[in-house]
Amino acid sequence: MSQPSDKRLYQIALTKIAGVGDIIGRNLLQVMGGDAEAIFKANRKTLINKGIPARIADEILKKEVLLNAEKELNFIDKNKLSFYFIADDAYPTRLKECSDAPLALYFKGNVDFNNEKVISIVGTRQSTAYGNKFCDTFLEEISSSLPGTLIISGLAYGIDINAHRAALKHGLPTIGVLAHGLDIIYPAQHRQTAVEMLANGGLLTEFPSTTQPDRFNFVRRNRIVAGMADAIIVVESDEKGGSLITADFANSYCKDVFATPGKTTDKYSKGCNKLIASHKADLFLSTSYFLQQMGWDKASAKQKKAPRQQDLFLVLTEEEQKIVDTLSKTESLHIDQLARELGIPTYTLFSTLLEMEMKGIIKNLPGNLFCLS
């Protein structure tokens, strides 16, 4: 039986409260000083005095909440799973920046979530030879240019499983984001690939054990696929489908979205062509073009490391110097993350960044990312 002092018990319990989702859960944490245990140790009066609605307070106090959480904790320990809570330092950094990030994640495998470069590849379940070949060729080229790049997909039929298998083939770590608990593998036909992924990658889900792969869960899963990555590539898609939902999530998170073009008469190119035509995705021309657009090509890297002679004579304001110092520690930063690190409101920071860009000190990359020129 798990010890009540295990903080994971209360963190899991937070996800078991009826009527409490990720956003309300974050609010509860904030109200209670960021301590999940405090939520369950408080009495009804204290909870209500903190501004928590009586209905939610009553749900918090139900005994089955902690009992269900204890069952889940036992499942985690028995199966040697990793558990990540939204407040943990080990929680995936890119995903944490998304406003609707899951409160908790369950993981089986071996990988660095905060890999320097992360790409999500999504597409139709009815992939064609064109889409399957793309996965293999693209990831072969990525493994050559950027070895160690983390590849994310959803372990589904079609493009997803081909992306995972191509990643394994070319020695890249790969994570499958699941729409169900880690007590099952769906579809069952992909079990062998899933097992192979555990050594260099793994399986990730926000859903506790016994959760079935219900249709709505796949939509929720898609936001994780989008939020975990720097760039999302839609390889093949009909005019409607989960891949387009993932692209919408990615755009809302200011991620870079690419789509492979196809013939206007091809059923599974219509969605990609529509994304490109509506400016919701950049046209995927080639791997070299993709790397250039992401600022990941070798020429961009060399240019960044070699400051221009005129930069040595620039006189920077105190705020500009802080921005340069922060950007010099990383390849690029999203404007929101930069604002948080500097303690400057985004709307104030934007005007300074614009001036610095005009001076040639920094570059504005796709997806509101900034880096030194």
C-alpha positions in Angstrom: 0.0 0.0 0.0 1.4 3.4 -1.0 2.5 5.8 1.7 0.3 8.9 2.1 3.4 11.0 2.2 4.1 10.2 -1.5 3.4 13.5 -3.2 2.6 11.6 -6.4 -0.6 10.3 -4.7 -2.0 13.7 -4.4 -0.8 14.8 -7.8 -2.6 11.9 -9.4 -5.6 12.5 -7.3 -5.9 16.0 -8.7 -6.6 14.4 -12.1 -9.3 12.1 -10.6 -11.6 14.9 -9.3 -14.9 14.8 -11.2 -15.4 18.1 -13.2 -11.8 19.2 -12.9 -9.7 19.3 -16.0 -6.2 20.6 -16.8 -7.1 24.3 -16.5 -9.2 24.1 -13.4 -6.6 21.8 -11.9 -3.9 24.4 -12.5 -6.1 27.0 -10.8 -6.6 24.8 -7.8 -2.9 24.4 -7.5 -2.3 28.1 -7.7 -5.0 28.8 -5.0 -3.4 26.3 -2.7 0.2 27.5 -3.2 1.2 25.0 -5.8 0.9 22.1 -3.4 -1.4 19.2 -4.5 -1.3 17.6 -1.1 -2.7 20.8 0.5 -5.8 20.5 -1.7 -6.7 17.2 -0.1 -5.5 18.0 3.4 -7.8 21.0 3.6 -11.3 20.8 5.0 -14.4 22.0 3.2 -14.5 25.4 4.9 -10.9 26.1 4.0 -11.4 25.2 0.4 -14.5 27.4 0.1 -12.8 30.3 1.8 -10.0 30.0 -0.8 -12.7 30.7 -3.4 -13.1 27.1 -4.6 -16.8 26.5 -5.6 -18.7 24.3 -3.1 -19.5 21.7 -5.8 -15.8 21.2 -6.5 -14.9 21.2 -2.8 -17.4 18.4 -2.3 -15.8 16.4 -5.2 -12.3 16.9 -3.7 -13.4 15.5 -0.4 -14.9 12.2 -1.8 -12.9 9.2 -0.5 -12.8 7.5 -3.8 -10.6 10.2 -5.3 -7.6 9.3 -3.2 -8.5 5.6 -3.4 -8.5 5.7 -7.2 -5.2 7.7 -7.1 -3.7 5.0 -4.9 -4.6 2.3 -7.4 -3.0 4.2 -10.2 0.2 4.8 -8.1 0.4 1.1 -7.5 0.1 0.5 -11.2 2.9 3.0 -11.9 5.2 1.4 -9.4 4.4 -2.2 -10.4 5.1 -1.5 -14.1 8.1 0.8 -13.4 6.5 3.8 -15.2 7.8 7.3 -15.0 5.3 9.9 -13.7 5.6 13.6 -14.6 3.5 16.4 -12.9 3.0 19.8 -14.4 5.0 21.5 -11.6 8.0 19.1 -12.0 11.3 20.3 -13.5 11.4 17.1 -15.5 8.1 17.7 -17.1 8.6 18.3 -20.9 9.5 22.0 -21.2 7.9 22.7 -24.6 4.6 21.1 -23.5 4.6 23.0 -20.2 4.5 26.3 -22.1 1.1 25.3 -23.6 -1.9 26.7 -21.6 -3.8 23.4 -21.8 -0.9 21.1 -21.0 -1.9 17.9 -19.1 -1.5 18.0 -15.4 0.1 14.6 -15.4 2.0 12.4 -17.8 2.7 8.7 -17.7 5.7 7.3 -19.5 7.5 4.1 -20.3 10.9 4.2 -22.0 14.2 6.0 -22.1 14.5 9.5 -23.7 15.2 13.1 -23.1 12.0 15.0 -23.5 13.9 18.3 -23.8 16.0 17.1 -26.7 17.6 20.0 -28.5 15.4 19.4 -31.6 12.0 17.7 -31.7 9.9 17.0 -34.8 6.3 15.6 -34.8 5.2 13.8 -37.9 1.5 13.1 -38.4 -0.8 12.1 -41.3 -3.6 9.9 -42.5 -4.1 6.3 -41.4 -4.6 5.4 -45.0 -1.1 6.4 -46.1 0.1 5.8 -49.6 3.5 4.8 -51.0 4.3 8.5 -51.4 3.7 9.3 -47.7 5.5 6.1 -46.5 8.5 6.9 -48.7 8.6 10.5 -47.4 8.9 9.3 -43.8 11.8 7.0 -44.6 13.7 9.5 -46.8 13.2 12.5 -44.6 14.3 10.7 -41.4 17.3 9.2 -43.2 18.3 12.8 -44.1 17.5 14.1 -40.7 19.6 11.4 -39.0 22.5 12.4 -41.2 22.1 16.2 -40.7 20.9 16.2 -37.1 21.6 12.9 -35.4 19.7 12.5 -32.2 16.6 14.5 -33.2 13.6 13.3 -31.3 10.7 12.1 -33.5 7.1 12.2 -32.1 3.9 10.6 -33.5 0.8 8.8 -32.4 1.5 5.0 -33.0 -1.6 4.9 -35.3 -1.9 3.2 -38.6 -0.4 4.9 -41.7 1.9 7.8 -41.4 2.3 7.5 -37.6 3.7 4.0 -37.5 5.8 4.6 -40.6 7.4 7.6 -38.9 8.2 5.6 -35.8 9.6 2.7 -37.8 11.7 5.0 -40.0 13.1 6.7 -36.9 14.1 3.3 -35.4 15.6 2.3 -38.7 17.8 5.4 -38.9 18.7 5.5 -35.2 16.6 8.4 -34.0 14.8 8.4 -30.7 11.0 8.3 -31.1 8.0 8.7 -28.8 4.5 7.4 -29.4 1.8 9.6 -27.7 -1.1 7.4 -26.8 -4.9 8.0 -26.5 -5.3 5.4 -23.8 -3.6 4.0 -20.7 -0.3 2.2 -20.6 -2.0 -1.1 -19.7 -2.8 -1.7 -23.4 -1.3 -1.0 -26.9 -3.6 0.2 -29.6 -3.6 -0.9 -32.3 -2.4 -4.3 -31.1 -0.6 -4.9 -34.4 1.9 -2.2 -33.5 3.0 -3.9 -30.2 6.4 -5.1 -31.5 7.3 -1.6 -32.8 6.1 -0.1 -29.5 8.4 -2.5 -27.6 11.4 -1.6 -29.9 10.8 2.1 -29.1 11.3 1.6 -25.4 15.1 1.4 -25.7 15.4 4.7 -27.5 12.2 6.6 -27.0 9.1 5.3 -25.5 5.3 5.6 -24.9 3.7 8.7 -23.4 0.1 9.3 -22.3 -1.9 11.6 -20.1 -4.5 8.9 -19.6 -4.4 6.6 -16.5 -4.6 2.8 -16.8 -7.9 1.2 -17.9 -8.6 4.2 -20.1 -9.8 2.9 -23.5 -8.9 4.4 -26.9 -12.2 6.3 -27.2 -12.6 8.7 -30.1 -12.4 11.9 -28.0 -9.2 10.8 -26.4 -7.4 11.0 -29.8 -8.3 14.7 -30.1 -6.8 15.3 -26.6 -3.8 13.2 -27.6 -3.2 15.4 -30.6 -2.5 18.5 -28.5 0.4 16.7 -26.9 1.8 15.7 -30.2 1.7 19.3 -31.2 2.9 20.8 -27.9 5.9 18.5 -27.5 7.7 19.6 -30.7 9.5 22.5 -32.4 7.9 21.7 -35.8 5.0 19.6 -37.0 5.0 18.0 -40.4 1.6 16.9 -41.9 2.6 14.3 -44.5 -0.8 13.1 -46.0 -4.3 14.1 -45.0 -7.8 14.1 -46.3 -9.8 17.3 -46.1 -10.9 16.3 -42.6 -8.9 14.3 -40.0 -6.9 14.3 -36.8 -3.8 15.6 -38.6 -5.5 18.8 -39.4 -6.6 19.1 -35.7 -3.0 18.6 -34.7 -1.9 21.4 -37.1 -4.5 23.7 -35.6 -3.2 23.0 -32.1 0.4 23.6 -33.4 -0.6 26.9 -34.9 -2.3 28.0 -31.6 0.9 27.2 -29.8 3.0 29.2 -32.3 4.8 26.1 -33.5 6.1 25.8 -37.0 3.8 23.7 -39.3 4.8 22.2 -42.6 2.8 20.1 -45.1 3.8 17.9 -48.0 2.1 19.0 -51.2 0.4 16.6 -53.6 -1.8 16.4 -56.7 -5.1 18.2 -56.4 -6.8 15.0 -57.5 -5.2 12.9 -54.7 -7.6 12.2 -51.8 -4.9 12.2 -49.2 -3.2 15.3 -50.4 -6.3 17.6 -50.2 -5.8 18.3 -46.5 -2.1 19.2 -46.9 -2.8 21.4 -50.0 -5.5 23.2 -48.0 -3.2 23.9 -45.1 -0.7 25.4 -47.5 -3.2 27.4 -49.4 -4.7 28.8 -46.2 -1.3 29.7 -44.9 -1.7 27.4 -41.9 1.4 25.4 -43.0 4.6 26.1 -44.9 5.2 24.2 -48.1 7.6 21.3 -47.5 9.9 21.6 -50.4 12.8 19.5 -49.2 14.7 18.5 -46.1 17.3 21.3 -46.8 14.5 23.8 -47.1 12.9 22.6 -43.9 16.3 22.9 -42.0 16.8 26.4 -43.5 13.3 27.6 -42.4 13.9 26.2 -38.9 17.3 27.8 -38.7 18.8 24.3 -38.2 21.0 24.2 -41.3 24.8 24.3 -40.9 25.1 27.6 -42.6 22.8 29.3 -40.1 24.7 27.7 -37.2 28.0 28.9 -38.5 26.6 32.4 -39.1 25.3 32.5 -35.5 28.7 31.5 -34.1 30.6 34.0 -36.1 29.5 37.6 -35.0 29.8 40.2 -37.7 32.5 42.8 -37.3 30.0 45.7 -37.1 28.3 43.9 -34.1 31.4 44.5 -32.1 30.8 48.2 -32.1 27.1 48.3 -31.4 26.1 50.2 -28.2 23.3 48.2 -26.5 20.8 49.5 -24.0 20.5 47.6 -20.7 17.4 45.8 -21.9 19.0 44.9 -25.2 22.1 43.5 -23.5 19.9 41.3 -21.3 18.2 40.0 -24.4 21.5 39.3 -26.1 22.9 37.6 -23.0 19.8 35.3 -22.7 19.7 34.4 -26.4 23.4 33.6 -26.4 22.8 30.7 -24.1 20.4 28.9 -26.5 19.7 28.3 -30.2 16.4 30.2 -30.1 13.6 31.2 -27.7 9.9 31.8 -28.2 8.9 35.4 -27.4 6.7 34.2 -24.4 9.6 32.2 -22.9 12.0 35.1 -23.4 9.6 37.5 -21.7 9.2 35.1 -18.7 13.0 34.7 -18.3 13.6 38.5 -18.5 10.5 39.5 -16.5 9.3 41.8 -19.2 5.7 41.9 -20.5 5.5 40.4 -24.0 3.9 43.6 -25.5 6.8 45.7 -24.1 9.4 43.2 -25.2 8.1 43.0 -28.8 8.9 46.6 -29.6 12.5 46.2 -28.3 12.9 43.0 -30.4 11.6 44.8 -33.5 14.3 47.5 -33.0 17.0 44.9 -32.5 15.9 43.0 -35.6 16.2 46.2 -37.6 19.7 46.8 -36.3 20.6 43.2 -37.4 21.3 42.0 -33.8 18.6 39.3 -33.8 16.5 37.3 -36.2 12.8 36.5 -36.0 12.3 32.9 -37.0 9.0 31.2 -37.9 6.8 30.6 -34.9 7.7 33.8 -33.0 11.1 32.4 -32.2 14.1 34.7 -31.8 17.8 34.0 -32.1 21.0 36.1 -32.4 22.0 37.0 -36.0 
